[in-house]
Amino acid sequence: MLKEQLDNVRSKTPLVHNITNYVTVNDCANILLACGGSPIMADDPEDAEEITAICGGLNINIGTLNKRTIPAMFAAGKKASQCGHPILLDPVGAGASSLRTKTAYELMEKVNFAAIRGNISEIKTLALGEGTTKGVDADVADAITEDTLDSAVEFAKKFADKTGSVIVITGAIDIAANADTAYIIRNGHPMMSRITGSGCMLSAMMTAYLTANPTEPLTACLAAVCAMGLCGEKAFARLDRQDGNASFRNYLIDAVYHLDGETLERGAKYELR
């Protein structure tokens, strides 16, 4: 199942338009190239709509909002919807400031998202109108644990039903859910939290998977999350005593570049709920 999702990305080379934050924009471009996609970035309102029209998918990341990029997000979202392209929302830092929270709400009202990916605090903010974050990281009090996993799964399913989007909550334990089905994913390594942009990279890569597998959005999201987590494991395994988080970042991108479908099928750790 996951092999087909990855193979479709490799064979179709989906062109993904990213309106993303400037902290991680280069890493998002590189992870798209590594997974088999193709990146393009355009965040000026006069450019974003036209660029969106020639792409297959749109990744909207609100990590570094400003007065130019916000109108570009809405214009690109409208055009992608008209074109029938899958759109992903990464609500970075929703709940941390009124601008981020307000923009995320308005995007959800006006744009139909195939998937929404964030940490548990960000998703709680979008779903409940409240939440706490530690900057752009999840609040410790919100963390998904074995004790809270069942309630988190039901929460994700209900929010997916409300939005019509696949809801992907990432952390130490990951959840990908639509209204009826949820997957619990246990790939990954704590080192992934020691680099800036692992979530942003996942959102970019997930958009490529959604674009290459448009009729199976939940499975596409599952495959992307498993692939990223598995590659995090492989990247950590390469580290020696002199390596740190900068080496880990490079090894992570390398692992995505070399990942094949058979390896993904063997290494993916997920269960159906």
C-alpha positions as CSV (number, residue, x, y, z in Angstrom):
1,M,0.0,0.0,0.0
2,L,2.7,2.5,1.0
3,K,5.0,1.4,-1.7
4,E,2.5,2.5,-4.4
5,Q,2.2,5.9,-2.8
6,L,5.9,6.5,-2.8
7,D,6.3,5.1,-6.3
8,N,3.7,7.5,-7.6
9,V,5.6,10.4,-6.3
10,R,8.8,9.2,-7.9
11,S,7.1,8.6,-11.3
12,K,4.9,11.6,-11.5
13,T,7.3,14.2,-10.1
14,P,4.6,16.5,-8.7
15,L,5.2,20.2,-8.9
16,V,4.3,21.7,-5.5
17,H,3.7,25.4,-4.8
18,N,4.9,26.3,-1.3
19,I,3.9,29.5,0.4
20,T,6.0,28.7,3.5
21,N,8.1,30.4,6.1
22,Y,11.5,31.8,5.4
23,V,13.1,29.9,8.2
24,T,12.7,26.5,6.5
25,V,12.0,27.4,2.8
26,N,15.3,25.9,1.6
27,D,14.8,22.7,3.5
28,C,11.3,22.4,2.1
29,A,12.6,22.7,-1.4
30,N,15.3,20.1,-0.8
31,I,13.0,17.6,0.8
32,L,10.7,17.8,-2.2
33,L,13.5,17.2,-4.5
34,A,14.7,14.3,-2.4
35,C,11.3,12.6,-2.2
36,G,10.8,12.8,-6.0
37,G,8.8,16.0,-6.3
38,S,9.6,19.4,-7.6
39,P,9.3,22.7,-5.6
40,I,8.4,26.2,-6.5
41,M,7.9,29.1,-4.2
42,A,5.9,32.3,-4.9
43,D,4.5,34.4,-2.1
44,D,3.8,37.7,-3.7
45,P,0.0,38.2,-4.5
46,E,0.8,39.2,-8.0
47,D,2.7,36.0,-8.6
48,A,1.1,33.4,-6.4
49,E,-2.1,32.8,-8.2
50,E,-0.5,32.3,-11.6
51,I,2.2,30.0,-10.2
52,T,-0.5,28.0,-8.4
53,A,-2.3,27.4,-11.7
54,I,0.7,25.6,-13.2
55,C,1.4,23.4,-10.1
56,G,-0.2,20.2,-9.0
57,G,-0.5,20.9,-5.3
58,L,-0.3,23.8,-2.8
59,N,1.3,23.8,0.6
60,I,0.3,26.8,2.8
61,N,2.5,27.2,5.9
62,I,1.8,30.2,8.2
63,G,5.1,30.2,10.1
64,T,6.2,33.7,9.1
65,L,3.2,35.7,8.2
66,N,3.3,39.2,6.8
67,K,1.0,41.7,5.0
68,R,2.3,40.4,1.6
69,T,2.1,36.7,2.2
70,I,-1.4,36.6,3.7
71,P,-3.2,37.8,0.6
72,A,-1.0,35.5,-1.5
73,M,-2.2,32.5,0.6
74,F,-5.9,33.4,0.0
75,A,-5.3,34.0,-3.7
76,A,-3.4,30.8,-4.2
77,G,-5.9,28.8,-2.2
78,K,-8.8,30.1,-4.3
79,K,-6.9,29.3,-7.6
80,A,-5.9,25.8,-6.4
81,S,-9.5,25.1,-5.4
82,Q,-10.7,26.2,-8.9
83,C,-8.1,23.9,-10.4
84,G,-9.0,21.0,-8.2
85,H,-5.5,20.8,-6.8
86,P,-4.9,19.3,-3.3
87,I,-4.1,21.9,-0.7
88,L,-2.4,21.4,2.7
89,L,-2.5,23.7,5.7
90,D,0.4,23.8,8.2
91,P,-0.9,26.1,11.0
92,V,2.5,26.8,12.5
93,G,2.2,28.6,15.8
94,A,-1.6,28.8,15.8
95,G,-2.5,29.8,19.3
96,A,0.7,31.6,19.9
97,S,-0.5,34.9,18.5
98,S,-3.8,36.5,17.4
99,L,-2.5,37.0,13.8
100,R,-1.6,33.4,13.3
101,T,-4.8,32.1,14.9
102,K,-7.0,34.5,13.0
103,T,-5.3,33.8,9.7
104,A,-5.6,30.0,10.2
105,Y,-9.3,30.3,11.0
106,E,-10.0,32.5,7.9
107,L,-8.0,30.1,5.7
108,M,-10.1,27.2,6.9
109,E,-13.3,29.1,6.2
110,K,-12.4,30.1,2.7
111,V,-10.2,27.3,1.4
112,N,-10.9,23.6,1.1
113,F,-7.9,21.7,2.5
114,A,-7.2,18.1,1.6
115,A,-5.1,17.9,4.7
116,I,-4.3,19.9,7.8
117,R,-1.0,19.0,9.6
118,G,0.3,20.3,12.8
119,N,1.3,19.5,16.4
120,I,-1.4,18.7,18.9
121,S,-1.5,22.3,20.3
122,E,-2.0,23.8,16.9
123,I,-4.7,21.4,15.9
124,K,-6.5,21.9,19.3
125,T,-6.5,25.7,18.6
126,L,-8.1,25.2,15.2
127,A,-10.7,22.7,16.5
128,L,-11.6,24.2,19.9
129,G,-10.8,27.8,19.5
130,E,-8.2,27.6,22.3
131,G,-4.9,26.1,22.9
132,T,-1.4,26.8,24.1
133,T,1.9,26.5,22.4
134,K,5.5,27.0,23.3
135,G,6.4,29.3,20.5
136,V,5.8,27.1,17.5
137,D,6.2,23.8,19.5
138,A,3.5,21.8,21.2
139,D,2.8,22.5,24.8
140,V,3.9,19.7,27.1
141,A,0.4,19.6,28.7
142,D,-1.0,18.7,25.3
143,A,1.4,15.8,24.5
144,I,-0.2,12.7,23.1
145,T,0.8,9.7,25.3
146,E,-0.4,6.1,25.5
147,D,-2.8,7.2,28.2
148,T,-4.3,10.0,26.0
149,L,-4.1,8.2,22.7
150,D,-7.7,7.0,22.5
151,S,-9.1,10.4,23.2
152,A,-6.7,12.0,20.7
153,V,-7.8,9.6,18.0
154,E,-11.5,10.4,18.6
155,F,-10.7,14.1,18.6
156,A,-8.9,13.8,15.3
157,K,-11.7,11.9,13.7
158,K,-14.3,14.4,14.8
159,F,-12.3,17.3,13.6
160,A,-11.8,15.5,10.2
161,D,-15.5,15.0,10.0
162,K,-16.1,18.7,10.7
163,T,-13.6,20.0,8.2
164,G,-13.7,17.4,5.5
165,S,-9.9,17.3,5.7
166,V,-7.5,14.6,6.6
167,I,-6.1,15.6,10.0
168,V,-2.5,14.8,10.8
169,I,-1.2,15.4,14.3
170,T,2.5,14.9,14.6
171,G,4.6,14.4,17.7
172,A,6.2,11.5,19.6
173,I,3.2,9.5,18.4
174,D,1.6,10.5,15.1
175,I,-2.1,10.3,14.1
176,A,-3.5,10.6,10.6
177,A,-7.3,10.5,10.4
178,N,-10.4,11.1,8.3
179,A,-13.9,10.9,9.8
180,D,-14.0,7.1,9.8
181,T,-10.5,5.8,10.0
182,A,-7.3,6.7,11.9
183,Y,-3.8,5.4,11.8
184,I,-1.4,5.5,14.7
185,I,2.2,5.9,13.5
186,R,5.2,5.2,15.6
187,N,8.1,5.9,13.3
188,G,10.6,8.7,14.1
189,H,13.3,9.7,16.5
190,P,13.5,12.4,19.2
191,M,16.4,14.0,17.3
192,M,13.9,15.2,14.8
193,S,12.8,17.8,17.3
194,R,16.4,19.1,17.5
195,I,16.4,20.6,14.0
196,T,14.3,23.5,12.8
197,G,11.9,22.5,10.1
198,S,11.2,18.8,10.3
199,G,7.5,19.5,10.5
200,C,7.7,22.0,7.7
201,M,9.6,19.5,5.5
202,L,7.0,16.9,6.3
203,S,4.2,19.2,5.2
204,A,5.9,19.9,1.9
205,M,6.6,16.3,1.3
206,M,3.0,15.3,2.3
207,T,1.7,17.8,-0.3
208,A,3.7,15.9,-2.9
209,Y,2.2,12.6,-1.8
210,L,-1.3,14.1,-1.9
211,T,-0.7,15.5,-5.4
212,A,0.7,12.2,-6.7
213,N,-2.1,10.2,-5.1
214,P,-5.2,12.4,-5.3
215,T,-7.9,9.8,-4.8
216,E,-6.3,8.4,-1.6
217,P,-5.6,11.4,0.7
218,L,-5.5,9.5,4.0
219,T,-3.2,6.8,2.6
220,A,-1.0,9.5,1.0
221,C,-0.7,11.2,4.4
222,L,0.0,7.9,6.1
223,A,2.8,7.1,3.7
224,A,4.4,10.6,4.0
225,V,4.4,10.5,7.8
226,C,5.8,6.9,7.9
227,A,8.5,7.9,5.3
228,M,9.6,10.9,7.2
229,G,9.7,9.1,10.5
230,L,11.6,6.1,9.1
231,C,14.1,8.5,7.5
232,G,14.6,10.2,10.9
233,E,15.5,6.8,12.3
234,K,17.9,6.1,9.5
235,A,19.5,9.5,9.9
236,F,20.0,9.1,13.6
237,A,21.6,5.7,12.9
238,R,24.3,7.4,10.8
239,L,25.4,9.8,13.4
240,D,28.8,9.3,15.0
241,R,30.3,10.9,18.1
242,Q,31.3,14.1,16.3
243,D,28.0,14.6,14.6
244,G,25.2,16.9,15.8
245,N,21.9,18.3,14.6
246,A,23.4,19.9,11.5
247,S,24.6,16.5,10.3
248,F,21.3,14.9,11.3
249,R,19.5,17.4,9.1
250,N,21.6,16.5,6.1
251,Y,21.3,12.7,6.8
252,L,17.6,13.1,7.0
253,I,17.4,14.6,3.5
254,D,19.8,11.9,2.2
255,A,17.6,9.2,3.7
256,V,14.5,10.6,2.0
257,Y,16.4,10.7,-1.3
258,H,17.4,7.0,-1.0
259,L,14.1,5.7,0.3
260,D,12.4,3.1,-1.9
261,G,9.0,1.6,-1.6
262,E,10.1,-1.8,-0.4
263,T,12.1,-0.3,2.5
264,L,9.1,1.9,3.4
265,E,6.8,-1.1,3.5
266,R,9.2,-3.0,5.7
267,G,10.0,-0.2,8.1
268,A,6.6,1.6,8.5
269,K,5.2,1.2,12.0
270,Y,1.5,1.9,12.1
271,E,-1.7,0.5,13.3
272,L,-5.4,1.0,12.3
273,R,-7.9,2.5,14.7
